[in-house]
Amino acid sequence: MTDTSTDSVNGPAQAQGVDGLDLEERNSLRRVANLRTELEDITEVEYRQLRLERVVLVGVWTEGTAEDAENSMAELKLLAETAGSEVLDALIQRRQKPDPATYIGSGKVEDLRAAVEATGADTIICDGALAPSQLRNLEDRCKVKVVDRTALILDIFAQHAKSKEGKAQVELAQLQYQTQRLRGWGGNLSRQAGGQAAGGEGIGGRGPGETKLETDRRRIQMKMTKLRRELKELGKARETKKGNRQRHEIPSVAIAGYTNAGKSSLLNRLTDAGVLVENALFATLDPTTRRTQTSDGRVYTLSDTVGLVRNLPHQLVEAFRSTLEEVAESDLILHVVDGSDPDPEGQIAAVRQVIMEAGAGELPEILVINKADAADPLVVKQLLAREPHAVVVSARTGEGIDELLSAIEADLPQPAVQVDVLLPYSRGDLLNQIHTGGEIDTLDHEAEGTHVVGRVNGSLAAELEPYAR
């Protein structure tokens, strides 16, 4: 990472600034190397058709190492490209905390503006959640659109939502984000709809009135109320399906993990689900549940869930609570991590934080280190040393899948009730239920019927009670 600032520094190189940082670091806006989008494989005609936004990334490095800061910017680059952007440049400002007025500091805004003009960018994407005043000040100074990390992720979610529930969740999150950032630009948004001069509205427009800003806020609140009502109705349908599974006491396994870690590929490998697999962040937003069974015939469900990410916006955590409920109400979590990622430990910590917030921190977990075919063996070895209950797999090649299936079978909840029954041959339906929902220790075919010794759940045990020996 090279320093591109032209600012001069007086005194010793290690002199301390008022915020405790080295003056040399404090006064520099650093360029992150190798983050420009490569478009060599796209023809000029295809590029014109794509009409990618041309963006410059900017971040504030407040804690951690330089490697941590560059990893965060590399993730922002992937997010920007997933949203449909061509990344032209990436800059980091070393600060103790973001500047409250301009995010990177007023002195560095000119350097950012120069980078925008030099590259011909039309958008700036900031690696953080910006206040409305910060967005406005950066846009006024740099003369291009400014987007923060939250708006970027919301845009990606809006592109990938497919189901009615997913689209409603995304729209609700976007409205929550917008209502906090409504502001009056010029006279249009602050004009009164009534009053003595009626703001130019004339006869029929007079009265107590409300500002355009207030009108926009009221309309957004009305729309949010409608969306919450729709989501509540859609949630009832989902609860019905879930209740049916619980009524049959089918164990559930939730696949959770960082975005683009390979969760959908793993679900396809385990169940032949045929779920969309795409090398893009947040390709899966809508939960997908498939039924499968263990080698000894026990049935359980596997659910693919939305990918998680560092600093996931609060609006999305709230809006996608239905997806997180799939995790919280499961019997076992398959926590998938990309073993080839530069910072797999950071991915694991970020996902576990969200799982904890969803109330699923105490559930059994199998850490699935995916993409073994592309991962550094030394990194995988270090992860296995830190995570005793982990399995190394490759969803692409099938490596380690049998070991993972065995681990799932071992960790699935065991049926609680011991039974010893003699089933008439006319009750093959009950025998089938024991096969699919219980564990059979011994099975013998006798003259009067089938003698079964094993373990089943409580509801099935009640049905088997008349045939107990």
C-alpha positions as CSV (number, residue, x, y, z in Angstrom):
1,M,0.0,0.0,0.0
2,T,1.7,3.2,-1.1
3,D,1.2,6.8,0.2
4,T,-0.2,9.1,-2.5
5,S,-0.6,12.2,-0.4
6,T,1.4,15.3,-1.3
7,D,1.0,16.8,2.2
8,S,4.2,17.7,3.9
9,V,5.0,16.7,7.5
10,N,7.1,18.9,9.7
11,G,9.2,17.5,12.5
12,P,10.3,13.9,13.2
13,A,8.5,11.1,11.3
14,Q,7.2,9.6,14.5
15,A,5.7,12.9,15.9
16,Q,2.3,12.3,17.5
17,G,-0.8,14.2,16.5
18,V,-3.5,15.3,18.8
19,D,-5.5,12.1,18.4
20,G,-2.5,9.9,19.2
21,L,-1.7,8.8,15.7
22,D,1.6,9.4,13.9
23,L,1.4,12.6,12.0
24,E,2.6,10.8,8.9
25,E,-0.3,8.4,9.1
26,R,-2.7,11.1,10.1
27,N,-1.9,13.3,7.1
28,S,-1.9,10.6,4.5
29,L,-4.7,9.4,2.2
30,R,-3.4,6.0,1.1
31,R,-4.2,4.1,-2.0
32,V,-5.1,0.4,-1.7
33,A,-3.3,-1.5,-4.4
34,N,-4.8,-4.1,-6.8
35,L,-8.5,-3.2,-6.1
36,R,-9.3,-2.0,-9.6
37,T,-11.9,-4.0,-11.4
38,E,-10.5,-6.0,-14.3
39,L,-12.6,-5.9,-17.4
40,E,-10.3,-7.5,-20.0
41,D,-12.7,-10.4,-20.5
42,I,-15.6,-8.1,-21.4
43,T,-15.8,-6.7,-24.9
44,E,-16.4,-3.0,-25.5
45,V,-19.9,-3.6,-26.8
46,E,-20.8,-5.8,-23.8
47,Y,-19.3,-3.1,-21.5
48,R,-21.5,-0.4,-23.0
49,Q,-24.5,-2.6,-22.6
50,L,-23.7,-3.3,-18.9
51,R,-23.4,0.4,-18.2
52,L,-21.5,-0.2,-15.0
53,E,-21.3,2.6,-12.5
54,R,-17.7,3.8,-12.2
55,V,-16.8,4.1,-8.5
56,V,-14.1,5.1,-6.2
57,L,-14.0,3.3,-2.8
58,V,-12.9,5.2,0.4
59,G,-12.6,3.9,3.9
60,V,-11.5,5.1,7.3
61,W,-9.1,2.8,9.1
62,T,-9.6,3.3,12.9
63,E,-8.4,0.0,14.5
64,G,-6.7,-3.2,13.7
65,T,-3.8,-3.8,11.4
66,A,-3.2,-2.5,7.9
67,E,-4.1,-6.0,6.6
68,D,-7.5,-5.9,8.3
69,A,-8.1,-2.5,6.7
70,E,-7.2,-3.8,3.2
71,N,-9.4,-7.0,3.8
72,S,-12.3,-4.7,4.6
73,M,-11.7,-2.7,1.4
74,A,-11.4,-5.9,-0.6
75,E,-14.8,-7.0,0.7
76,L,-16.3,-3.5,-0.2
77,K,-14.9,-4.0,-3.7
78,L,-16.8,-7.3,-4.0
79,L,-19.9,-5.7,-2.7
80,A,-19.6,-2.9,-5.3
81,E,-19.0,-5.3,-8.2
82,T,-22.0,-7.4,-7.1
83,A,-24.1,-4.2,-7.2
84,G,-23.0,-3.6,-10.8
85,S,-20.0,-1.3,-10.5
86,E,-16.5,-1.0,-12.0
87,V,-14.1,-0.1,-9.2
88,L,-11.5,2.4,-10.5
89,D,-9.6,3.3,-7.3
90,A,-9.6,2.6,-3.5
91,L,-8.4,5.0,-0.8
92,I,-8.0,4.6,3.0
93,Q,-7.6,7.4,5.5
94,R,-5.9,6.6,8.8
95,R,-7.9,8.2,11.6
96,Q,-8.8,7.5,15.3
97,K,-12.5,8.0,14.4
98,P,-14.4,9.1,11.2
99,D,-14.7,12.9,10.8
100,P,-18.2,13.9,11.9
101,A,-18.5,16.4,9.0
102,T,-16.9,14.7,6.0
103,Y,-16.1,11.1,7.1
104,I,-12.4,11.4,6.0
105,G,-11.6,14.9,7.1
106,S,-12.0,18.2,5.3
107,G,-8.3,18.3,4.2
108,K,-8.6,14.9,2.5
109,V,-11.8,15.6,0.6
110,E,-9.8,17.5,-2.0
111,D,-7.5,14.5,-2.5
112,L,-10.6,12.3,-2.9
113,R,-12.1,14.8,-5.3
114,A,-8.9,14.8,-7.4
115,A,-9.0,11.0,-7.5
116,V,-12.6,11.1,-8.7
117,E,-11.8,13.6,-11.4
118,A,-8.7,11.7,-12.5
119,T,-10.5,8.4,-12.9
120,G,-13.8,9.8,-14.3
121,A,-15.8,8.1,-11.5
122,D,-19.5,9.0,-11.1
123,T,-19.9,7.5,-7.6
124,I,-18.1,7.3,-4.3
125,I,-18.7,4.4,-2.0
126,C,-17.7,4.7,1.6
127,D,-16.9,1.7,3.8
128,G,-19.1,2.7,6.7
129,A,-22.5,4.0,7.7
130,L,-22.6,7.8,7.0
131,A,-24.8,10.4,8.6
132,P,-27.0,12.5,6.3
133,S,-24.7,15.5,6.9
134,Q,-21.6,13.5,5.9
135,L,-23.3,12.3,2.7
136,R,-24.4,15.8,1.8
137,N,-21.0,17.4,2.5
138,L,-19.1,14.8,0.5
139,E,-21.5,15.2,-2.5
140,D,-21.3,19.0,-2.3
141,R,-17.5,18.9,-2.3
142,C,-16.9,16.1,-4.8
143,K,-19.8,16.8,-7.1
144,V,-20.7,13.1,-7.5
145,K,-23.1,10.7,-5.9
146,V,-22.0,9.3,-2.5
147,V,-23.2,5.9,-1.2
148,D,-22.5,4.4,2.1
149,R,-22.0,0.7,3.0
150,T,-25.6,0.3,4.2
151,A,-27.2,1.7,1.0
152,L,-24.9,-0.5,-1.1
153,I,-25.9,-3.7,0.7
154,L,-29.6,-2.7,0.5
155,D,-29.2,-2.2,-3.3
156,I,-27.7,-5.7,-3.6
157,F,-30.5,-7.2,-1.6
158,A,-33.1,-5.4,-3.8
159,Q,-31.5,-6.9,-6.9
160,H,-31.5,-10.4,-5.6
161,A,-34.8,-10.7,-3.7
162,K,-37.1,-13.1,-5.6
163,S,-40.0,-14.1,-3.4
164,K,-42.8,-11.8,-2.4
165,E,-41.6,-12.0,1.2
166,G,-38.0,-11.3,0.3
167,K,-39.0,-8.2,-1.8
168,A,-41.2,-6.9,1.0
169,Q,-38.4,-7.3,3.5
170,V,-35.9,-5.4,1.3
171,E,-38.4,-2.6,0.6
172,L,-39.1,-2.2,4.3
173,A,-35.4,-2.0,5.1
174,Q,-34.9,0.6,2.4
175,L,-37.7,2.7,3.7
176,Q,-36.4,2.5,7.2
177,Y,-33.0,3.7,5.9
178,Q,-34.6,6.5,3.8
179,T,-36.8,7.9,6.5
180,Q,-33.8,8.6,8.7
181,R,-32.1,10.5,5.8
182,L,-34.9,12.6,4.4
183,R,-33.8,16.2,4.1
184,G,-35.0,19.4,2.4
185,W,-33.0,20.4,-0.6
186,G,-33.8,23.9,-1.7
187,G,-37.4,25.2,-1.5
188,N,-39.1,22.2,-3.1
189,L,-39.0,20.0,-0.1
190,S,-39.6,22.7,2.5
191,R,-42.5,24.5,0.8
192,Q,-45.7,24.8,2.8
193,A,-48.8,23.3,1.2
194,G,-50.9,26.0,2.8
195,G,-50.6,29.3,4.6
196,Q,-51.1,32.9,3.6
197,A,-49.3,32.7,0.3
198,A,-49.9,29.0,0.0
199,G,-46.3,28.6,-1.1
200,G,-47.5,29.5,-4.6
201,E,-50.3,27.0,-4.5
202,G,-53.1,29.6,-4.7
203,I,-56.8,29.0,-4.1
204,G,-57.6,25.5,-2.7
205,G,-54.1,25.1,-1.4
206,R,-54.4,27.3,1.7
207,G,-54.7,25.9,5.2
208,P,-52.5,24.7,8.1
209,G,-50.6,22.6,5.6
210,E,-47.4,20.5,6.1
211,T,-44.0,20.7,4.5
212,K,-43.1,18.5,1.6
213,L,-40.6,16.8,4.0
214,E,-43.4,16.0,6.4
215,T,-45.5,14.7,3.5
216,D,-42.7,12.4,2.3
217,R,-42.1,11.1,5.9
218,R,-45.8,10.4,6.4
219,R,-46.1,8.5,3.1
220,I,-43.1,6.4,3.9
221,Q,-44.6,5.6,7.4
222,M,-47.8,4.5,5.7
223,K,-46.0,2.3,3.3
224,M,-43.9,0.8,6.1
225,T,-47.1,0.0,8.0
226,K,-48.6,-1.7,4.9
227,L,-45.4,-3.8,4.4
228,R,-45.3,-4.9,8.0
229,R,-48.9,-6.0,7.6
230,E,-48.1,-8.0,4.5
231,L,-45.0,-9.6,6.1
232,K,-47.1,-10.6,9.1
233,E,-49.6,-12.4,6.8
234,L,-46.7,-14.1,4.9
235,G,-45.2,-15.1,8.2
236,K,-48.4,-16.9,9.1
237,A,-48.0,-19.1,6.0
238,R,-44.4,-19.8,6.9
239,E,-45.4,-20.7,10.4
240,T,-48.0,-23.2,9.1
241,K,-45.4,-25.0,7.1
242,K,-43.0,-24.9,10.1
243,G,-45.7,-26.1,12.4
244,N,-46.3,-29.1,10.2
245,R,-42.6,-30.1,10.4
246,Q,-42.6,-29.7,14.2
247,R,-45.8,-31.7,14.5
248,H,-44.1,-34.6,12.8
249,E,-41.0,-33.7,15.0
250,I,-38.6,-33.7,12.1
251,P,-35.1,-32.4,13.1
252,S,-34.0,-29.3,11.3
253,V,-30.5,-28.2,10.2
254,A,-29.8,-24.6,9.2
255,I,-26.9,-23.7,6.9
256,A,-25.5,-20.4,8.0
257,G,-22.4,-18.5,7.1
258,Y,-20.7,-15.6,5.5
259,T,-22.0,-14.4,2.1
260,N,-20.4,-16.3,-0.8
261,A,-19.0,-18.9,1.5
262,G,-20.7,-21.7,-0.6
263,K,-23.8,-22.4,1.4
264,S,-26.1,-23.0,-1.6
265,S,-23.5,-25.2,-3.3
266,L,-23.3,-27.2,-0.1
267,L,-27.1,-27.6,0.1
268,N,-27.1,-28.8,-3.6
269,R,-24.3,-31.2,-2.8
270,L,-26.1,-32.6,0.2
271,T,-29.7,-32.8,-1.2
272,D,-29.6,-32.2,-5.0
273,A,-31.8,-29.1,-4.2
274,G,-31.0,-27.3,-7.5
275,V,-30.6,-23.9,-5.7
276,L,-29.1,-21.0,-7.7
277,V,-25.3,-21.0,-7.3
278,E,-23.6,-17.8,-8.3
279,N,-20.1,-16.4,-7.5
280,A,-21.6,-13.2,-6.1
281,L,-22.4,-11.8,-2.7
282,F,-25.9,-12.3,-1.4
283,A,-27.0,-14.5,-4.4
284,T,-29.4,-16.2,-2.0
285,L,-31.9,-14.1,0.0
286,D,-34.9,-16.4,0.3
287,P,-34.7,-19.4,2.7
288,T,-34.7,-22.7,0.9
289,T,-35.6,-25.9,2.8
290,R,-35.1,-29.4,1.5
291,R,-35.9,-32.7,3.1
292,T,-33.2,-35.4,3.3
293,Q,-32.4,-38.4,5.4
294,T,-29.5,-40.0,7.3
295,S,-27.9,-43.3,6.2
296,D,-30.0,-45.1,8.7
297,G,-33.2,-43.6,7.3
298,R,-34.0,-40.7,9.8
299,V,-35.6,-37.8,8.0
300,Y,-34.4,-34.2,8.7
301,T,-34.6,-30.8,6.9
302,L,-31.8,-28.7,5.6
303,S,-32.3,-24.9,5.2
304,D,-30.2,-22.5,3.2
305,T,-30.2,-19.0,4.7
306,V,-29.1,-15.5,3.6
307,G,-25.4,-14.8,3.8
308,L,-24.1,-12.7,6.6
309,V,-21.5,-10.0,6.4
310,R,-19.4,-7.8,8.7
311,N,-21.3,-4.8,10.1
312,L,-24.6,-6.0,8.6
313,P,-27.0,-3.0,8.7
314,H,-29.4,-3.1,11.6
315,Q,-32.3,-2.6,9.2
316,L,-31.5,-5.8,7.5
317,V,-31.1,-7.8,10.7
318,E,-34.6,-6.6,11.6
319,A,-36.1,-7.1,8.1
320,F,-34.7,-10.6,7.6
321,R,-35.7,-11.9,11.0
322,S,-37.6,-14.6,9.2
323,T,-34.4,-16.0,7.7
324,L,-32.6,-15.7,11.1
325,E,-35.5,-17.5,12.7
326,E,-34.7,-20.5,10.5
327,V,-31.3,-20.5,12.3
328,A,-32.7,-19.8,15.8
329,E,-35.3,-22.5,15.6
330,S,-33.1,-25.2,14.1
331,D,-31.7,-28.2,16.0
332,L,-28.2,-27.9,14.5
333,I,-26.3,-25.2,12.7
334,L,-23.9,-25.9,9.8
335,H,-21.6,-22.8,10.0
336,V,-20.0,-22.6,6.6
337,V,-16.8,-20.6,6.2
338,D,-14.7,-19.9,3.0
339,G,-11.4,-21.5,3.7
340,S,-9.8,-19.7,0.8
341,D,-10.8,-16.2,2.2
342,P,-7.9,-13.9,3.3
343,D,-9.6,-13.6,6.8
344,P,-11.7,-16.7,7.6
345,E,-11.4,-16.0,11.4
346,G,-13.0,-12.6,10.8
347,Q,-15.8,-14.3,8.9
348,I,-16.4,-16.8,11.7
349,A,-16.5,-14.0,14.3
350,A,-19.0,-11.9,12.3
351,V,-21.4,-14.8,11.7
352,R,-21.3,-15.9,15.3
353,Q,-22.1,-12.4,16.4
354,V,-25.3,-12.4,14.3
355,I,-26.2,-15.9,15.4
356,M,-25.9,-14.7,19.0
357,E,-28.1,-11.7,18.2
358,A,-30.7,-14.1,16.7
359,G,-30.8,-16.0,20.0
360,A,-29.1,-19.2,18.6
361,G,-25.8,-18.9,20.4
362,E,-26.4,-22.0,22.5
363,L,-27.3,-24.3,19.6
364,P,-25.0,-27.1,18.5
365,E,-22.7,-26.1,15.6
366,I,-20.5,-27.8,13.1
367,L,-18.0,-25.5,11.5
368,V,-17.8,-26.4,7.8
369,I,-14.5,-25.2,6.2
370,N,-15.6,-25.0,2.5
371,K,-13.5,-24.6,-0.7
372,A,-10.8,-27.0,0.5
373,D,-9.7,-27.3,-3.1
374,A,-8.7,-23.6,-3.2
375,A,-7.7,-23.0,0.4
376,D,-4.2,-22.8,1.8
377,P,-3.5,-26.1,3.7
378,L,-1.7,-24.2,6.4
379,V,-4.7,-21.9,7.0
380,V,-7.0,-25.0,7.1
381,K,-4.6,-26.6,9.6
382,Q,-4.7,-23.5,11.8
383,L,-8.5,-23.4,11.7
384,L,-8.8,-27.1,12.6
385,A,-6.5,-26.4,15.6
386,R,-8.7,-23.6,16.9
387,E,-12.1,-25.3,16.0
388,P,-12.2,-28.8,17.4
389,H,-15.7,-29.5,15.9
390,A,-14.9,-28.7,12.3
391,V,-15.1,-30.6,9.0
392,V,-13.1,-29.7,5.8
393,V,-15.1,-30.0,2.6
394,S,-15.3,-28.9,-1.0
395,A,-18.9,-28.5,-2.2
396,R,-17.5,-28.2,-5.7
397,T,-15.5,-31.5,-5.8
398,G,-17.3,-33.4,-3.1
399,E,-14.3,-33.8,-0.9
400,G,-15.2,-34.3,2.8
401,I,-18.9,-34.6,2.2
402,D,-19.2,-38.1,3.6
403,E,-17.4,-37.0,6.8
404,L,-19.8,-34.1,7.1
405,L,-22.8,-36.3,6.7
406,S,-21.5,-38.5,9.5
407,A,-21.0,-35.5,11.7
408,I,-24.6,-34.3,11.0
409,E,-26.0,-37.8,11.9
410,A,-24.0,-37.8,15.1
411,D,-25.2,-34.4,16.2
412,L,-28.9,-34.6,15.2
413,P,-31.1,-34.9,18.3
414,Q,-31.8,-38.4,19.3
415,P,-35.4,-39.7,19.8
416,A,-36.1,-39.7,23.5
417,V,-38.5,-42.6,24.2
418,Q,-37.4,-46.2,24.3
419,V,-40.0,-48.6,22.8
420,D,-40.4,-52.4,22.5
421,V,-43.4,-53.1,20.3
422,L,-45.0,-55.9,18.2
423,L,-46.6,-54.3,15.2
424,P,-49.2,-56.2,13.1
425,Y,-48.3,-56.5,9.5
426,S,-51.4,-54.4,8.7
427,R,-49.7,-51.4,10.5
428,G,-46.9,-50.9,8.0
429,D,-47.5,-47.2,8.3
430,L,-46.3,-47.2,11.9
431,L,-43.2,-49.2,11.0
432,N,-42.4,-46.7,8.3
433,Q,-42.7,-43.8,10.8
434,I,-40.2,-45.6,13.1
435,H,-37.8,-45.9,10.1
436,T,-38.1,-42.2,9.2
437,G,-38.4,-40.5,12.6
438,G,-36.8,-42.9,15.0
439,E,-33.8,-45.2,15.6
440,I,-34.2,-49.0,15.3
441,D,-32.0,-51.2,17.5
442,T,-33.5,-54.6,16.6
443,L,-36.1,-55.6,14.0
444,D,-37.5,-59.2,13.7
445,H,-40.3,-60.5,11.6
446,E,-42.4,-62.9,13.7
447,A,-45.6,-64.8,13.0
448,E,-47.9,-62.2,14.6
449,G,-46.1,-59.2,13.2
450,T,-42.9,-57.2,13.3
451,H,-41.0,-57.0,16.6
452,V,-39.2,-53.6,16.9
453,V,-37.0,-52.3,19.7
454,G,-35.7,-48.7,19.3
455,R,-36.2,-45.1,20.2
456,V,-38.9,-42.7,18.9
457,N,-40.3,-39.2,19.6
458,G,-43.1,-38.6,22.2
459,S,-46.0,-38.4,19.8
460,L,-45.1,-41.6,17.9
461,A,-44.5,-43.4,21.2
462,A,-48.1,-42.6,22.1
463,E,-49.4,-44.2,18.9
464,L,-47.3,-47.3,19.5
465,E,-48.4,-47.7,23.1
466,P,-51.2,-50.3,22.2
467,Y,-48.6,-52.6,20.6
468,A,-46.1,-52.5,23.5
469,R,-44.8,-55.9,24.6
